[in-house]
Amino acid sequence: MDGELKRVANDGWKTTTRSKNLVILYHDLNNATATNLGDMIDFIKVDTKKVSEDEAKSAEAKAAEAKKEADTARKAAAKKATEAEKKAEVAEEKARLAKEKADAAKKDIGPGDFAPL
């Protein structure tokens, strides 16, 4: 066991290193710790589960915030699209009216409206 711990430590592992695959429980082999080993393992399991749940809650909160930002962006884009559509409709109406005026002006010109050259 001691050789394995040295190997792990030499690989750069520290007590704060996170790993999904490696859990090391090191204790002295006296009667008190040997008797309470099950309780120690249960404590580690509970603590590990709490840390994992806290990380999951944090990730869920970040996901909810990202969704809120996306919804806000979609609403803003939809508003801009609606405004652009209204501007296009106004421009089309102006073009239609200008064409009507041009057509009317053409109809008002008769053969006698031109001066001889």
N, C-alpha and C positions, 0 to 999 in steps of 0.2 A: 504494500500500500504506500509506503513512504517513497519508494522509487517512482511510482506512478504520479504521486503528487508533485514530485520534483520535475517530472517530465512535463506535466501540465503547466506548472509555474514557468518552466523554461520556454514554453511555447507562447508566453506572453499573457497567460490567463491571470486575471486579478479577481478579487472577491466581488468587484463591481461589473465584471464582464458578463454580458447577457448571452445566453445560449439556450436554444430550444432542445438541444441534444445532450447537454452535460449537466448533471447535478452531482455535487460531491458533498457527502456528509462525513465530516471528520470529527471524531471525538476520542477522548481517552477511554481506555478500556477498564474503568473502575466500575464497581457494582452499581453506584447511583446512576451513572449515565446509561449503563447497559440496561438497567431496570426500566428506565424512562425513555428508551430509544423509540418506542412506538409513539409516545406522546410528542417527542421531538419531530418525528416524521409527519405526524398529523399537523403540528404547528407549521411546518414548512409547506405542507400541501395547502392549508388554509391561507397562509400568507401569499403563496404563489397564485392561488385562485383570485385573491383580492386584487393583486397587482394586475393580473390579466383582465379582470372585470373593469378595473379603473381605466386601463388602456382602451378597452372596447368602448366604454362610455365616452371617453375623450374622442375616439375616432368617430363615433356616432354623432357627437356634437359638432365635430368639424364637417361631417357629411351634411348635416342639417343646415349648417351655415352656408356651405357651398350651394346647396339646393336653393336656399333663400336668395343668394346672390344671382344665381342663374334665372330664377323667376323674375327678379327685379330687372335683370338685363333683357329678358324676353318682353316684359311689359314696356320697357323703354323703347325697344326696337319696334314693337307693334304700334306704339304711339307715333314714332317717327314715320313709319310706313303709312299710317293713316293721314298724317299731315302731308306727306309727299303726294299721296293719292288725291287729296283735296286740292293741292297746288296744281297737279296735272289736270284735274277737272276744270279748274279756273282757266288755265292756259288753253285748254281745248275749246272752252266756251268763247274766249277772246278770239281764237283763230276762226271759229265758226262765224262769229259776228263780223269779223274783218272780211271773210269771204262773201258773206251776204252783202256787205256794203260794196265790195268790188263788183259782184254780179249785178247789183242794182245800178251801179254807175255805168256799167256796160250797156244795160238796157235803156238808159236815159239818153244815150248818144244816138242820134239819128243821122241820116245822110246830109241833112241841111246844117248839121252842127259843125261841119268842117269848113274852114275858109279856103278858098282856092289859092294855090301857090303862085 
